[in-house]
Amino acid sequence: ADLAAKKVVLLRADWTRRDPAITAAIGQLGRSGVPVYVLYEAGHAPQLLPQLPTVADMRAAIARL
């Protein structure tokens, strides 16, 4: 999948110091720890990916955008 064509942007959150905002965001996704991989698309519910996604998982999720 062409990430630029799909306008995919990486967001990385550092939870080293247990930031409350990151903790809340992880909890809203139904997870309690990291790693958390999720795709956000405007106007749609977040797509939660497997905890250890494969290249195929990532390609399939991006193709659904």
mmCIF file of the N, C-alpha and C atoms, coordinates in Angstrom:
data_MODEL
# 
_entry.id   MODEL 
# 
loop_
_atom_site.group_PDB 
_atom_site.id 
_atom_site.type_symbol 
_atom_site.label_atom_id 
_atom_site.label_alt_id 
_atom_site.label_comp_id 
_atom_site.label_asym_id 
_atom_site.label_entity_id 
_atom_site.label_seq_id 
_atom_site.pdbx_PDB_ins_code 
_atom_site.Cartn_x 
_atom_site.Cartn_y 
_atom_site.Cartn_z 
_atom_site.occupancy 
_atom_site.B_iso_or_equiv 
_atom_site.pdbx_formal_charge 
_atom_site.auth_seq_id 
_atom_site.auth_comp_id 
_atom_site.auth_asym_id 
_atom_site.auth_atom_id 
_atom_site.pdbx_PDB_model_num 
ATOM 1   N N  . ALA A 1 1  ? 0.845   -1.190 0.000  1.00 0.00 ? 1  ALA A N  1 
ATOM 2   C CA . ALA A 1 1  ? 0.000   0.000  0.000  1.00 0.00 ? 1  ALA A CA 1 
ATOM 3   C C  . ALA A 1 1  ? 0.880   1.240  0.000  1.00 0.00 ? 1  ALA A C  1 
ATOM 4   N N  . ASP A 1 2  ? 0.473   2.238  -0.712 1.00 0.00 ? 2  ASP A N  1 
ATOM 5   C CA . ASP A 1 2  ? 1.210   3.490  -0.765 1.00 0.00 ? 2  ASP A CA 1 
ATOM 6   C C  . ASP A 1 2  ? 0.755   4.371  0.391  1.00 0.00 ? 2  ASP A C  1 
ATOM 7   N N  . LEU A 1 3  ? 1.602   4.491  1.407  1.00 0.00 ? 3  LEU A N  1 
ATOM 8   C CA . LEU A 1 3  ? 1.234   5.252  2.601  1.00 0.00 ? 3  LEU A CA 1 
ATOM 9   C C  . LEU A 1 3  ? 0.967   6.716  2.282  1.00 0.00 ? 3  LEU A C  1 
ATOM 10  N N  . ALA A 1 4  ? 1.752   7.285  1.392  1.00 0.00 ? 4  ALA A N  1 
ATOM 11  C CA . ALA A 1 4  ? 1.551   8.691  1.041  1.00 0.00 ? 4  ALA A CA 1 
ATOM 12  C C  . ALA A 1 4  ? 0.205   8.881  0.338  1.00 0.00 ? 4  ALA A C  1 
ATOM 13  N N  . ALA A 1 5  ? -0.146  7.968  -0.556 1.00 0.00 ? 5  ALA A N  1 
ATOM 14  C CA . ALA A 1 5  ? -1.416  8.078  -1.277 1.00 0.00 ? 5  ALA A CA 1 
ATOM 15  C C  . ALA A 1 5  ? -2.603  7.948  -0.332 1.00 0.00 ? 5  ALA A C  1 
ATOM 16  N N  . LYS A 1 6  ? -2.456  7.151  0.699  1.00 0.00 ? 6  LYS A N  1 
ATOM 17  C CA . LYS A 1 6  ? -3.523  6.965  1.687  1.00 0.00 ? 6  LYS A CA 1 
ATOM 18  C C  . LYS A 1 6  ? -3.465  8.021  2.792  1.00 0.00 ? 6  LYS A C  1 
ATOM 19  N N  . LYS A 1 7  ? -2.458  8.898  2.717  1.00 0.00 ? 7  LYS A N  1 
ATOM 20  C CA . LYS A 1 7  ? -2.261  9.971  3.698  1.00 0.00 ? 7  LYS A CA 1 
ATOM 21  C C  . LYS A 1 7  ? -2.104  9.422  5.121  1.00 0.00 ? 7  LYS A C  1 
ATOM 22  N N  . VAL A 1 8  ? -1.334  8.338  5.229  1.00 0.00 ? 8  VAL A N  1 
ATOM 23  C CA . VAL A 1 8  ? -1.059  7.722  6.529  1.00 0.00 ? 8  VAL A CA 1 
ATOM 24  C C  . VAL A 1 8  ? 0.082   8.476  7.197  1.00 0.00 ? 8  VAL A C  1 
ATOM 25  N N  . VAL A 1 9  ? -0.121  8.842  8.455  1.00 0.00 ? 9  VAL A N  1 
ATOM 26  C CA . VAL A 1 9  ? 0.881   9.563  9.238  1.00 0.00 ? 9  VAL A CA 1 
ATOM 27  C C  . VAL A 1 9  ? 1.152   8.765  10.503 1.00 0.00 ? 9  VAL A C  1 
ATOM 28  N N  . LEU A 1 10 ? 2.416   8.612  10.851 1.00 0.00 ? 10 LEU A N  1 
ATOM 29  C CA . LEU A 1 10 ? 2.798   7.888  12.058 1.00 0.00 ? 10 LEU A CA 1 
ATOM 30  C C  . LEU A 1 10 ? 2.657   8.784  13.279 1.00 0.00 ? 10 LEU A C  1 
ATOM 31  N N  . LEU A 1 11 ? 2.039   8.254  14.306 1.00 0.00 ? 11 LEU A N  1 
ATOM 32  C CA . LEU A 1 11 ? 1.970   8.924  15.608 1.00 0.00 ? 11 LEU A CA 1 
ATOM 33  C C  . LEU A 1 11 ? 2.573   7.961  16.612 1.00 0.00 ? 11 LEU A C  1 
ATOM 34  N N  . ARG A 1 12 ? 3.618   8.380  17.279 1.00 0.00 ? 12 ARG A N  1 
ATOM 35  C CA . ARG A 1 12 ? 4.267   7.536  18.269 1.00 0.00 ? 12 ARG A CA 1 
ATOM 36  C C  . ARG A 1 12 ? 4.151   8.223  19.620 1.00 0.00 ? 12 ARG A C  1 
ATOM 37  N N  . ALA A 1 13 ? 3.628   7.515  20.603 1.00 0.00 ? 13 ALA A N  1 
ATOM 38  C CA . ALA A 1 13 ? 3.480   8.059  21.955 1.00 0.00 ? 13 ALA A CA 1 
ATOM 39  C C  . ALA A 1 13 ? 4.436   7.320  22.885 1.00 0.00 ? 13 ALA A C  1 
ATOM 40  N N  . ASP A 1 14 ? 5.278   8.053  23.586 1.00 0.00 ? 14 ASP A N  1 
ATOM 41  C CA . ASP A 1 14 ? 6.245   7.471  24.520 1.00 0.00 ? 14 ASP A CA 1 
ATOM 42  C C  . ASP A 1 14 ? 5.606   7.364  25.896 1.00 0.00 ? 14 ASP A C  1 
ATOM 43  N N  . TRP A 1 15 ? 5.410   6.146  26.350 1.00 0.00 ? 15 TRP A N  1 
ATOM 44  C CA . TRP A 1 15 ? 4.740   5.882  27.624 1.00 0.00 ? 15 TRP A CA 1 
ATOM 45  C C  . TRP A 1 15 ? 5.752   5.526  28.712 1.00 0.00 ? 15 TRP A C  1 
ATOM 46  N N  . THR A 1 16 ? 7.014   5.868  28.498 1.00 0.00 ? 16 THR A N  1 
ATOM 47  C CA . THR A 1 16 ? 8.081   5.545  29.452 1.00 0.00 ? 16 THR A CA 1 
ATOM 48  C C  . THR A 1 16 ? 7.757   6.065  30.839 1.00 0.00 ? 16 THR A C  1 
ATOM 49  N N  . ARG A 1 17 ? 7.208   7.258  30.920 1.00 0.00 ? 17 ARG A N  1 
ATOM 50  C CA . ARG A 1 17 ? 6.908   7.882  32.218 1.00 0.00 ? 17 ARG A CA 1 
ATOM 51  C C  . ARG A 1 17 ? 5.430   7.791  32.583 1.00 0.00 ? 17 ARG A C  1 
ATOM 52  N N  . ARG A 1 18 ? 4.688   6.908  31.943 1.00 0.00 ? 18 ARG A N  1 
ATOM 53  C CA . ARG A 1 18 ? 3.278   6.666  32.268 1.00 0.00 ? 18 ARG A CA 1 
ATOM 54  C C  . ARG A 1 18 ? 2.439   7.942  32.252 1.00 0.00 ? 18 ARG A C  1 
ATOM 55  N N  . ASP A 1 19 ? 2.479   8.638  31.142 1.00 0.00 ? 19 ASP A N  1 
ATOM 56  C CA . ASP A 1 19 ? 1.711   9.864  30.961 1.00 0.00 ? 19 ASP A CA 1 
ATOM 57  C C  . ASP A 1 19 ? 0.218   9.570  31.089 1.00 0.00 ? 19 ASP A C  1 
ATOM 58  N N  . PRO A 1 20 ? -0.523  10.342 31.913 1.00 0.00 ? 20 PRO A N  1 
ATOM 59  C CA . PRO A 1 20 ? -1.951  10.085 32.119 1.00 0.00 ? 20 PRO A CA 1 
ATOM 60  C C  . PRO A 1 20 ? -2.785  10.158 30.836 1.00 0.00 ? 20 PRO A C  1 
ATOM 61  N N  . ALA A 1 21 ? -2.450  11.049 29.929 1.00 0.00 ? 21 ALA A N  1 
ATOM 62  C CA . ALA A 1 21 ? -3.213  11.169 28.681 1.00 0.00 ? 21 ALA A CA 1 
ATOM 63  C C  . ALA A 1 21 ? -3.038  9.920  27.820 1.00 0.00 ? 21 ALA A C  1 
ATOM 64  N N  . ILE A 1 22 ? -1.822  9.398  27.767 1.00 0.00 ? 22 ILE A N  1 
ATOM 65  C CA . ILE A 1 22 ? -1.574  8.176  26.997 1.00 0.00 ? 22 ILE A CA 1 
ATOM 66  C C  . ILE A 1 22 ? -2.254  6.989  27.670 1.00 0.00 ? 22 ILE A C  1 
ATOM 67  N N  . THR A 1 23 ? -2.190  6.931  28.992 1.00 0.00 ? 23 THR A N  1 
ATOM 68  C CA . THR A 1 23 ? -2.855  5.860  29.740 1.00 0.00 ? 23 THR A CA 1 
ATOM 69  C C  . THR A 1 23 ? -4.350  5.855  29.441 1.00 0.00 ? 23 THR A C  1 
ATOM 70  N N  . ALA A 1 24 ? -4.965  7.032  29.423 1.00 0.00 ? 24 ALA A N  1 
ATOM 71  C CA . ALA A 1 24 ? -6.396  7.146  29.135 1.00 0.00 ? 24 ALA A CA 1 
ATOM 72  C C  . ALA A 1 24 ? -6.698  6.710  27.701 1.00 0.00 ? 24 ALA A C  1 
ATOM 73  N N  . ALA A 1 25 ? -5.867  7.117  26.754 1.00 0.00 ? 25 ALA A N  1 
ATOM 74  C CA . ALA A 1 25 ? -6.084  6.750  25.351 1.00 0.00 ? 25 ALA A CA 1 
ATOM 75  C C  . ALA A 1 25 ? -5.978  5.239  25.163 1.00 0.00 ? 25 ALA A C  1 
ATOM 76  N N  . ILE A 1 26 ? -5.010  4.618  25.815 1.00 0.00 ? 26 ILE A N  1 
ATOM 77  C CA . ILE A 1 26 ? -4.856  3.160  25.738 1.00 0.00 ? 26 ILE A CA 1 
ATOM 78  C C  . ILE A 1 26 ? -6.083  2.479  26.335 1.00 0.00 ? 26 ILE A C  1 
ATOM 79  N N  . GLY A 1 27 ? -6.556  2.983  27.467 1.00 0.00 ? 27 GLY A N  1 
ATOM 80  C CA . GLY A 1 27 ? -7.740  2.419  28.114 1.00 0.00 ? 27 GLY A CA 1 
ATOM 81  C C  . GLY A 1 27 ? -8.984  2.535  27.257 1.00 0.00 ? 27 GLY A C  1 
ATOM 82  N N  . GLN A 1 28 ? -9.134  3.657  26.549 1.00 0.00 ? 28 GLN A N  1 
ATOM 83  C CA . GLN A 1 28 ? -10.295 3.843  25.670 1.00 0.00 ? 28 GLN A CA 1 
ATOM 84  C C  . GLN A 1 28 ? -10.303 2.832  24.530 1.00 0.00 ? 28 GLN A C  1 
ATOM 85  N N  . LEU A 1 29 ? -9.137  2.303  24.213 1.00 0.00 ? 29 LEU A N  1 
ATOM 86  C CA . LEU A 1 29 ? -9.038  1.293  23.158 1.00 0.00 ? 29 LEU A CA 1 
ATOM 87  C C  . LEU A 1 29 ? -9.224  -0.123 23.707 1.00 0.00 ? 29 LEU A C  1 
ATOM 88  N N  . GLY A 1 30 ? -9.455  -0.229 25.019 1.00 0.00 ? 30 GLY A N  1 
ATOM 89  C CA . GLY A 1 30 ? -9.659  -1.533 25.628 1.00 0.00 ? 30 GLY A CA 1 
ATOM 90  C C  . GLY A 1 30 ? -8.380  -2.274 25.940 1.00 0.00 ? 30 GLY A C  1 
ATOM 91  N N  . ARG A 1 31 ? -7.279  -1.567 25.953 1.00 0.00 ? 31 ARG A N  1 
ATOM 92  C CA . ARG A 1 31 ? -5.987  -2.172 26.258 1.00 0.00 ? 31 ARG A CA 1 
ATOM 93  C C  . ARG A 1 31 ? -5.467  -1.603 27.572 1.00 0.00 ? 31 ARG A C  1 
ATOM 94  N N  . SER A 1 32 ? -4.533  -2.322 28.181 1.00 0.00 ? 32 SER A N  1 
ATOM 95  C CA . SER A 1 32 ? -3.977  -1.854 29.452 1.00 0.00 ? 32 SER A CA 1 
ATOM 96  C C  . SER A 1 32 ? -2.470  -1.657 29.394 1.00 0.00 ? 32 SER A C  1 
ATOM 97  N N  . GLY A 1 33 ? -1.866  -1.916 28.259 1.00 0.00 ? 33 GLY A N  1 
ATOM 98  C CA . GLY A 1 33 ? -0.422  -1.767 28.147 1.00 0.00 ? 33 GLY A CA 1 
ATOM 99  C C  . GLY A 1 33 ? -0.003  -1.599 26.704 1.00 0.00 ? 33 GLY A C  1 
ATOM 100 N N  . VAL A 1 34 ? 1.289   -1.556 26.508 1.00 0.00 ? 34 VAL A N  1 
ATOM 101 C CA . VAL A 1 34 ? 1.859   -1.367 25.176 1.00 0.00 ? 34 VAL A CA 1 
ATOM 102 C C  . VAL A 1 34 ? 2.560   -2.647 24.731 1.00 0.00 ? 34 VAL A C  1 
ATOM 103 N N  . PRO A 1 35 ? 2.717   -2.860 23.449 1.00 0.00 ? 35 PRO A N  1 
ATOM 104 C CA . PRO A 1 35 ? 2.421   -1.932 22.360 1.00 0.00 ? 35 PRO A CA 1 
ATOM 105 C C  . PRO A 1 35 ? 0.938   -1.938 21.983 1.00 0.00 ? 35 PRO A C  1 
ATOM 106 N N  . VAL A 1 36 ? 0.505   -0.822 21.426 1.00 0.00 ? 36 VAL A N  1 
ATOM 107 C CA . VAL A 1 36 ? -0.845  -0.697 20.881 1.00 0.00 ? 36 VAL A CA 1 
ATOM 108 C C  . VAL A 1 36 ? -0.698  -0.116 19.478 1.00 0.00 ? 36 VAL A C  1 
ATOM 109 N N  . TYR A 1 37 ? -1.223  -0.827 18.522 1.00 0.00 ? 37 TYR A N  1 
ATOM 110 C CA . TYR A 1 37 ? -1.201  -0.368 17.141 1.00 0.00 ? 37 TYR A CA 1 
ATOM 111 C C  . TYR A 1 37 ? -2.640  -0.117 16.716 1.00 0.00 ? 37 TYR A C  1 
ATOM 112 N N  . VAL A 1 38 ? -2.897  1.084  16.250 1.00 0.00 ? 38 VAL A N  1 
ATOM 113 C CA . VAL A 1 38 ? -4.262  1.458  15.875 1.00 0.00 ? 38 VAL A CA 1 
ATOM 114 C C  . VAL A 1 38 ? -4.208  2.421  14.692 1.00 0.00 ? 38 VAL A C  1 
ATOM 115 N N  . LEU A 1 39 ? -5.150  2.264  13.779 1.00 0.00 ? 39 LEU A N  1 
ATOM 116 C CA . LEU A 1 39 ? -5.285  3.192  12.662 1.00 0.00 ? 39 LEU A CA 1 
ATOM 117 C C  . LEU A 1 39 ? -6.513  4.051  12.905 1.00 0.00 ? 39 LEU A C  1 
ATOM 118 N N  . TYR A 1 40 ? -6.322  5.350  12.806 1.00 0.00 ? 40 TYR A N  1 
ATOM 119 C CA . TYR A 1 40 ? -7.423  6.297  12.948 1.00 0.00 ? 40 TYR A CA 1 
ATOM 120 C C  . TYR A 1 40 ? -7.750  6.852  11.571 1.00 0.00 ? 40 TYR A C  1 
ATOM 121 N N  . GLU A 1 41 ? -9.025  6.856  11.234 1.00 0.00 ? 41 GLU A N  1 
ATOM 122 C CA . GLU A 1 41 ? -9.484  7.449  9.985  1.00 0.00 ? 41 GLU A CA 1 
ATOM 123 C C  . GLU A 1 41 ? -10.628 8.396  10.324 1.00 0.00 ? 41 GLU A C  1 
ATOM 124 N N  . ALA A 1 42 ? -10.558 9.605  9.810  1.00 0.00 ? 42 ALA A N  1 
ATOM 125 C CA . ALA A 1 42 ? -11.584 10.606 10.100 1.00 0.00 ? 42 ALA A CA 1 
ATOM 126 C C  . ALA A 1 42 ? -12.972 10.054 9.806  1.00 0.00 ? 42 ALA A C  1 
ATOM 127 N N  . GLY A 1 43 ? -13.875 10.216 10.769 1.00 0.00 ? 43 GLY A N  1 
ATOM 128 C CA . GLY A 1 43 ? -15.252 9.798  10.590 1.00 0.00 ? 43 GLY A CA 1 
ATOM 129 C C  . GLY A 1 43 ? -15.511 8.321  10.812 1.00 0.00 ? 43 GLY A C  1 
ATOM 130 N N  . HIS A 1 44 ? -14.497 7.571  11.227 1.00 0.00 ? 44 HIS A N  1 
ATOM 131 C CA . HIS A 1 44 ? -14.634 6.130  11.444 1.00 0.00 ? 44 HIS A CA 1 
ATOM 132 C C  . HIS A 1 44 ? -14.095 5.749  12.818 1.00 0.00 ? 44 HIS A C  1 
ATOM 133 N N  . ALA A 1 45 ? -14.543 4.612  13.298 1.00 0.00 ? 45 ALA A N  1 
ATOM 134 C CA . ALA A 1 45 ? -14.021 4.083  14.560 1.00 0.00 ? 45 ALA A CA 1 
ATOM 135 C C  . ALA A 1 45 ? -12.565 3.655  14.363 1.00 0.00 ? 45 ALA A C  1 
ATOM 136 N N  . PRO A 1 46 ? -11.749 3.760  15.403 1.00 0.00 ? 46 PRO A N  1 
ATOM 137 C CA . PRO A 1 46 ? -10.355 3.312  15.292 1.00 0.00 ? 46 PRO A CA 1 
ATOM 138 C C  . PRO A 1 46 ? -10.281 1.826  14.932 1.00 0.00 ? 46 PRO A C  1 
ATOM 139 N N  . GLN A 1 47 ? -9.304  1.473  14.104 1.00 0.00 ? 47 GLN A N  1 
ATOM 140 C CA . GLN A 1 47 ? -9.044  0.074  13.757 1.00 0.00 ? 47 GLN A CA 1 
ATOM 141 C C  . GLN A 1 47 ? -7.922  -0.422 14.658 1.00 0.00 ? 47 GLN A C  1 
ATOM 142 N N  . LEU A 1 48 ? -8.246  -1.256 15.620 1.00 0.00 ? 48 LEU A N  1 
ATOM 143 C CA . LEU A 1 48 ? -7.254  -1.810 16.525 1.00 0.00 ? 48 LEU A CA 1 
ATOM 144 C C  . LEU A 1 48 ? -6.598  -3.002 15.850 1.00 0.00 ? 48 LEU A C  1 
ATOM 145 N N  . LEU A 1 49 ? -5.279  -2.983 15.794 1.00 0.00 ? 49 LEU A N  1 
ATOM 146 C CA . LEU A 1 49 ? -4.528  -4.054 15.150 1.00 0.00 ? 49 LEU A CA 1 
ATOM 147 C C  . LEU A 1 49 ? -4.016  -5.033 16.203 1.00 0.00 ? 49 LEU A C  1 
ATOM 148 N N  . PRO A 1 50 ? -3.557  -6.216 15.768 1.00 0.00 ? 50 PRO A N  1 
ATOM 149 C CA . PRO A 1 50 ? -2.998  -7.169 16.729 1.00 0.00 ? 50 PRO A CA 1 
ATOM 150 C C  . PRO A 1 50 ? -1.845  -6.546 17.515 1.00 0.00 ? 50 PRO A C  1 
ATOM 151 N N  . GLN A 1 51 ? -1.584  -7.083 18.704 1.00 0.00 ? 51 GLN A N  1 
ATOM 152 C CA . GLN A 1 51 ? -0.533  -6.528 19.556 1.00 0.00 ? 51 GLN A CA 1 
ATOM 153 C C  . GLN A 1 51 ? 0.837   -6.597 18.887 1.00 0.00 ? 51 GLN A C  1 
ATOM 154 N N  . LEU A 1 52 ? 1.056   -7.614 18.089 1.00 0.00 ? 52 LEU A N  1 
ATOM 155 C CA . LEU A 1 52 ? 2.287   -7.734 17.305 1.00 0.00 ? 52 LEU A CA 1 
ATOM 156 C C  . LEU A 1 52 ? 1.894   -7.957 15.842 1.00 0.00 ? 52 LEU A C  1 
ATOM 157 N N  . PRO A 1 53 ? 1.539   -6.882 15.148 1.00 0.00 ? 53 PRO A N  1 
ATOM 158 C CA . PRO A 1 53 ? 1.034   -7.033 13.781 1.00 0.00 ? 53 PRO A CA 1 
ATOM 159 C C  . PRO A 1 53 ? 2.122   -7.479 12.813 1.00 0.00 ? 53 PRO A C  1 
ATOM 160 N N  . THR A 1 54 ? 1.711   -8.280 11.855 1.00 0.00 ? 54 THR A N  1 
ATOM 161 C CA . THR A 1 54 ? 2.615   -8.681 10.782 1.00 0.00 ? 54 THR A CA 1 
ATOM 162 C C  . THR A 1 54 ? 2.545   -7.637 9.670  1.00 0.00 ? 54 THR A C  1 
ATOM 163 N N  . VAL A 1 55 ? 3.445   -7.758 8.713  1.00 0.00 ? 55 VAL A N  1 
ATOM 164 C CA . VAL A 1 55 ? 3.399   -6.875 7.549  1.00 0.00 ? 55 VAL A CA 1 
ATOM 165 C C  . VAL A 1 55 ? 2.054   -7.056 6.840  1.00 0.00 ? 55 VAL A C  1 
ATOM 166 N N  . ALA A 1 56 ? 1.582   -8.290 6.757  1.00 0.00 ? 56 ALA A N  1 
ATOM 167 C CA . ALA A 1 56 ? 0.291   -8.556 6.111  1.00 0.00 ? 56 ALA A CA 1 
ATOM 168 C C  . ALA A 1 56 ? -0.853  -7.882 6.867  1.00 0.00 ? 56 ALA A C  1 
ATOM 169 N N  . ASP A 1 57 ? -0.808  -7.895 8.206  1.00 0.00 ? 57 ASP A N  1 
ATOM 170 C CA . ASP A 1 57 ? -1.828  -7.208 9.007  1.00 0.00 ? 57 ASP A CA 1 
ATOM 171 C C  . ASP A 1 57 ? -1.849  -5.719 8.681  1.00 0.00 ? 57 ASP A C  1 
ATOM 172 N N  . MET A 1 58 ? -0.666  -5.120 8.623  1.00 0.00 ? 58 MET A N  1 
ATOM 173 C CA . MET A 1 58 ? -0.569  -3.683 8.352  1.00 0.00 ? 58 MET A CA 1 
ATOM 174 C C  . MET A 1 58 ? -1.071  -3.358 6.949  1.00 0.00 ? 58 MET A C  1 
ATOM 175 N N  . ARG A 1 59 ? -0.653  -4.148 5.980  1.00 0.00 ? 59 ARG A N  1 
ATOM 176 C CA . ARG A 1 59 ? -1.094  -3.904 4.598  1.00 0.00 ? 59 ARG A CA 1 
ATOM 177 C C  . ARG A 1 59 ? -2.606  -4.024 4.467  1.00 0.00 ? 59 ARG A C  1 
ATOM 178 N N  . ALA A 1 60 ? -3.180  -5.033 5.101  1.00 0.00 ? 60 ALA A N  1 
ATOM 179 C CA . ALA A 1 60 ? -4.634  -5.230 5.021  1.00 0.00 ? 60 ALA A CA 1 
ATOM 180 C C  . ALA A 1 60 ? -5.377  -4.067 5.668  1.00 0.00 ? 60 ALA A C  1 
ATOM 181 N N  . ALA A 1 61 ? -4.905  -3.615 6.813  1.00 0.00 ? 61 ALA A N  1 
ATOM 182 C CA . ALA A 1 61 ? -5.565  -2.503 7.508  1.00 0.00 ? 61 ALA A CA 1 
ATOM 183 C C  . ALA A 1 61 ? -5.481  -1.220 6.688  1.00 0.00 ? 61 ALA A C  1 
ATOM 184 N N  . ILE A 1 62 ? -4.327  -0.957 6.111  1.00 0.00 ? 62 ILE A N  1 
ATOM 185 C CA . ILE A 1 62 ? -4.151  0.256  5.311  1.00 0.00 ? 62 ILE A CA 1 
ATOM 186 C C  . ILE A 1 62 ? -4.988  0.177  4.038  1.00 0.00 ? 62 ILE A C  1 
ATOM 187 N N  . ALA A 1 63 ? -5.103  -1.002 3.462  1.00 0.00 ? 63 ALA A N  1 
ATOM 188 C CA . ALA A 1 63 ? -5.917  -1.173 2.251  1.00 0.00 ? 63 ALA A CA 1 
ATOM 189 C C  . ALA A 1 63 ? -7.386  -0.878 2.524  1.00 0.00 ? 63 ALA A C  1 
ATOM 190 N N  . ARG A 1 64 ? -7.835  -1.083 3.772  1.00 0.00 ? 64 ARG A N  1 
ATOM 191 C CA . ARG A 1 64 ? -9.241  -0.817 4.115  1.00 0.00 ? 64 ARG A CA 1 
ATOM 192 C C  . ARG A 1 64 ? -9.524  0.673  4.300  1.00 0.00 ? 64 ARG A C  1 
ATOM 193 N N  . LEU A 1 65 ? -8.501  1.498  4.332  1.00 0.00 ? 65 LEU A N  1 
ATOM 194 C CA . LEU A 1 65 ? -8.713  2.942  4.518  1.00 0.00 ? 65 LEU A CA 1 
ATOM 195 C C  . LEU A 1 65 ? -9.373  3.549  3.298  1.00 0.00 ? 65 LEU A C  1 
# 
